[in-house]
Amino acid sequence: MYQQNQIMVERQSIKGKEVWLKVDPYHVQRPNPNIIPTEYFTASYYLQDPGYENADGEAIKDENGELKLFESPVAALSFARKNLENMM
């Protein structure tokens, strides 16, 4: 696992294939700053290290095709892994 500028990347083996799961912070602008949370997280997966220039990733989306938002990095990683286990 490594982090760069609040981005977390974790390499995992899923069904014998190496994948990289990337979690990014996602800030939400609220009309009232006292409404929380204002920061969520998104998850993407890559079939090669996302640190490489040409690495293409796929964002995890919800049932409406929008970015799926998570309240914690752990929730994002867990959901992404389960999603990939079902896809592979």
Secondary structure as the mmCIF struct_conf table of DSSP 4:
data_model
#
loop_
_struct_conf.conf_type_id
_struct_conf.id
_struct_conf.beg_label_comp_id
_struct_conf.beg_label_asym_id
_struct_conf.beg_label_seq_id
_struct_conf.end_label_comp_id
_struct_conf.end_label_asym_id
_struct_conf.end_label_seq_id
STRN STRN1 TYR A 2 GLN A 4
TURN_TY1_P TURN_TY1_P1 ASN A 5 GLN A 6
STRN STRN2 ILE A 7 ILE A 14
TURN_TY1_P TURN_TY1_P2 LYS A 15 GLY A 16
STRN STRN3 LYS A 17 HIS A 27
BEND BEND1 PRO A 31 ASN A 32
TURN_TY1_P TURN_TY1_P3 PRO A 33 ASN A 34
BEND BEND2 ILE A 35 ILE A 36
STRN STRN4 GLU A 39 TYR A 46
BEND BEND3 LEU A 47 GLN A 48
TURN_TY1_P TURN_TY1_P4 PRO A 50 GLY A 51
BEND BEND4 TYR A 52 TYR A 52
TURN_TY1_P TURN_TY1_P5 GLU A 53 ASN A 54
STRN STRN5 GLY A 57 ALA A 59
STRN STRN6 LYS A 61 LYS A 61
TURN_TY1_P TURN_TY1_P6 GLU A 63 ASN A 64
BEND BEND5 GLY A 65 GLU A 66
STRN STRN7 LEU A 67 LEU A 67
HELX_LH_PP_P HELX_LH_PP_P1 LYS A 68 LEU A 69
STRN STRN8 PHE A 70 PHE A 70
BEND BEND6 GLU A 71 SER A 72
HELX_RH_AL_P HELX_RH_AL_P1 PRO A 73 MET A 87
#
